[in-house]
Amino acid sequence: MSVKKVLIPLPGTDFDPTESAVPWRILTKAGVQVVFATPDGKAASCDPRMISGKGLGLLAPVLVADKNGQAAYRSMIASAEFVNPISWDHIKAEDYDGVLLPGGHAPGMKEYLESKTLQSVIVDFFEMHKLVGAICHGVVLVSRSVGKNGQSVLWGRVTTALLKSQELLAWSLTCLWLKDYYRTYPQTVEDEVTASLRTPGDFQTGPVALLRDSAEKLNRGFVVEDRNYLSARWPGDAHLFATKYLQKLLT
């Protein structure tokens, strides 16, 4: 059996550590070759607040990466593939079996979410019927990827993403001192993604997201599957998301 190869594009900074590192760890432990891609071919850095909790006050234990995310991130940034990424301009969808798109909400994510290069690549992955996975704000990048028919690649598919309730709660609890740190754009993720779908009912919210999942407690996560496309909502879904992605990749 040939080794599967998965692309994980990242912005230069501010991506979510859990949503990138947990899938990386699960994929690489299964023998999958992971290739990172960044805007300039230099190693990326995550949103530091999601590691340190700086500025989050009493909410830090709830909002930062948990011990699983932190441990996975430390391992990921020490890996050869992470410190030697390719540049976005060198991505060719035909070189990979799938693409996995992490999220993140801090300002540095905008270059990733607004990248026409990445949007074009995502269209290629869909047109080639390769596996696509997106979590949290990563779904925004997918929804902005417009095919030759002038519609989002998500038109006619079901998906989830960061919920409006989650985004507004985090923002309301921190906006007095962090301003719009938790609001990447004035429009919520859920609203933007839903606007790209054939019908609002194609956006699935799933159960109330209270606790993060883990390798031992996958039932806490929520993932939506539609053919070659998988989506999840937040770091608390990362283990289930990566596990299901791996299952589809190997079948």
C-alpha positions in Angstrom: 0.0 0.0 0.0 1.4 3.4 -1.0 1.9 6.1 1.7 -0.9 8.6 1.8 0.0 12.2 1.5 -1.9 15.1 3.1 -1.4 18.8 2.7 -2.0 21.2 5.7 -1.8 24.8 4.6 -1.3 27.4 7.4 -1.0 31.2 7.6 2.3 32.7 8.7 0.9 33.2 12.2 -2.2 33.0 14.4 -3.6 29.6 13.4 -5.1 27.5 16.1 -2.6 25.0 17.7 -5.1 22.3 18.6 -6.9 22.3 15.2 -3.6 21.8 13.4 -1.5 19.7 15.8 -4.0 17.1 16.9 -4.8 16.1 13.2 -1.0 16.2 12.5 -0.3 13.8 15.4 -3.1 11.4 14.5 -2.2 11.3 10.8 1.5 10.9 11.3 1.1 8.2 13.9 -0.8 6.3 11.3 2.0 6.6 8.8 0.5 9.4 6.7 3.0 11.9 5.1 2.0 15.4 6.1 3.2 18.4 4.1 2.8 21.9 5.5 2.5 25.0 3.3 2.8 28.6 4.4 2.7 31.9 2.5 6.5 32.2 2.1 7.8 28.7 2.8 8.9 29.6 6.3 7.8 27.9 9.4 4.5 29.3 10.8 3.6 30.2 14.4 0.3 29.7 16.1 -1.8 32.2 17.9 0.4 32.6 21.0 -2.6 33.4 23.2 -4.0 30.0 22.6 -0.9 28.5 24.2 -0.1 31.0 27.0 -3.6 32.2 27.9 -2.2 35.7 28.2 -5.0 38.3 28.4 -7.7 35.8 28.9 -7.8 36.2 32.6 -10.0 33.8 34.6 -11.3 32.3 31.3 -7.9 31.1 30.2 -8.4 27.4 31.4 -11.5 27.2 29.2 -10.3 29.0 26.1 -6.7 28.0 25.6 -5.5 24.7 24.2 -5.9 21.9 26.7 -3.1 19.5 27.7 -3.7 17.3 24.6 -3.6 20.2 22.2 -0.5 21.7 23.9 1.4 18.4 23.9 0.5 17.8 20.2 1.6 21.3 19.3 5.0 21.0 21.0 5.6 17.8 19.1 4.4 19.3 15.8 6.6 22.3 15.8 9.7 20.1 16.5 9.0 18.0 13.5 11.0 18.2 10.2 7.9 18.7 8.1 6.7 21.6 10.2 10.0 23.5 10.1 10.4 22.8 6.4 7.1 23.8 4.7 6.6 24.5 1.1 5.1 27.8 -0.1 1.5 28.2 -1.1 2.6 29.0 -4.7 4.1 25.5 -4.9 1.0 23.6 -4.0 -0.3 21.2 -6.6 -3.5 19.3 -5.7 -2.5 16.3 -7.8 0.5 15.7 -5.5 -1.8 14.9 -2.5 -4.5 12.5 -1.4 -6.2 15.1 0.7 -6.1 18.6 2.2 -6.8 19.5 5.9 -7.7 23.0 6.8 -7.3 24.2 10.4 -8.9 27.3 11.7 -8.0 30.1 14.1 -9.7 33.5 14.8 -6.8 36.0 15.5 -6.0 38.7 12.9 -3.1 36.8 11.3 -5.7 34.3 9.9 -7.0 36.8 7.4 -4.2 36.2 4.8 -5.1 32.5 4.9 -8.9 33.0 4.8 -8.7 35.6 2.0 -6.0 33.9 -0.1 -7.0 33.5 -3.8 -4.2 31.0 -4.2 -5.5 28.7 -1.5 -9.1 29.1 -2.7 -8.0 28.0 -6.2 -6.2 25.0 -4.7 -9.3 24.0 -2.7 -11.4 24.1 -5.9 -8.9 21.8 -7.5 -9.2 19.3 -4.6 -12.9 19.2 -4.9 -12.8 18.9 -8.7 -10.4 16.0 -8.4 -12.7 14.4 -5.8 -9.9 14.3 -3.2 -10.5 14.3 0.5 -11.1 17.8 2.0 -11.4 18.4 5.8 -12.0 21.8 7.4 -12.5 22.8 11.0 -13.7 26.0 12.6 -12.6 29.0 10.5 -11.1 26.6 8.0 -14.7 26.2 6.7 -14.8 29.9 5.8 -11.8 29.3 3.5 -13.7 26.4 1.8 -16.9 28.4 1.5 -15.0 31.3 -0.2 -13.6 28.8 -2.8 -15.7 29.3 -5.9 -15.8 26.8 -8.7 -16.2 27.4 -12.5 -20.0 27.5 -12.0 -19.7 30.6 -10.0 -20.8 28.9 -6.8 -19.0 28.0 -3.6 -17.7 24.4 -3.6 -20.0 24.0 -0.6 -23.1 24.6 -2.6 -25.2 21.4 -2.4 -23.3 20.0 0.5 -23.9 19.9 4.2 -21.4 21.3 6.6 -20.7 22.7 10.1 -18.3 25.3 11.2 -17.7 27.5 14.3 -21.2 28.2 15.7 -22.5 31.7 16.0 -23.3 30.9 19.7 -19.7 29.9 20.3 -18.2 32.9 18.5 -20.4 35.5 20.2 -20.0 33.9 23.6 -16.2 34.0 23.5 -16.4 37.6 22.1 -18.9 38.9 24.7 -16.8 37.4 27.6 -13.6 39.1 26.5 -14.5 42.2 24.3 -14.0 44.7 27.2 -10.3 44.2 27.1 -9.6 42.1 24.0 -11.9 44.1 21.7 -12.6 42.1 18.5 -10.0 39.4 19.1 -12.7 36.7 18.9 -14.4 38.4 15.9 -12.3 37.9 12.8 -14.9 39.6 10.7 -18.1 41.6 11.5 -20.1 38.7 10.1 -20.0 35.5 12.1 -18.5 32.3 10.7 -21.9 30.5 10.8 -23.6 33.3 8.9 -21.0 33.6 6.2 -20.8 29.8 5.7 -24.6 29.5 5.7 -24.9 32.2 3.0 -22.7 30.0 0.7 -25.0 27.0 0.9 -27.9 25.9 -1.2 -30.2 26.1 1.8 -29.7 27.2 5.4 -30.7 23.8 6.5 -27.5 22.5 5.0 -25.6 24.0 8.0 -25.6 21.6 10.9 -25.0 22.8 14.5 -24.8 19.5 16.3 -25.1 19.0 20.0 -24.2 21.7 22.6 -20.4 22.0 22.6 -19.4 22.1 26.3 -16.5 19.7 26.7 -13.5 19.0 24.4 -13.0 15.6 23.0 -9.9 13.4 23.3 -8.6 10.2 22.0 -10.4 8.4 24.8 -13.6 10.4 24.6 -14.4 10.8 20.9 -18.1 10.9 21.6 -17.7 14.5 22.8 -16.8 15.7 19.3 -19.1 16.4 16.3 -18.2 16.0 12.6 -20.3 16.4 9.5 -19.5 14.1 6.5 -20.6 14.7 3.0 -19.0 12.5 0.4 -15.3 13.5 0.2 -15.8 16.5 2.6 -15.6 16.6 6.4 -16.1 19.5 8.7 -16.0 20.3 12.4 -16.8 23.3 14.7 -14.0 24.0 17.2 -10.9 22.6 18.9 -13.1 20.4 21.0 -14.0 18.4 17.9 -10.4 18.0 16.7 -9.8 14.3 17.8 -13.0 13.0 16.2 -12.4 15.2 13.2 -8.9 13.8 12.6 -10.0 10.3 13.4 -12.8 10.3 10.8 -10.5 12.1 8.3 -8.0 9.3 8.7 -10.6 6.6 8.3 -11.9 8.1 5.0 -8.3 8.7 3.8 -7.5 5.0 4.2 -10.6 3.6 2.7 
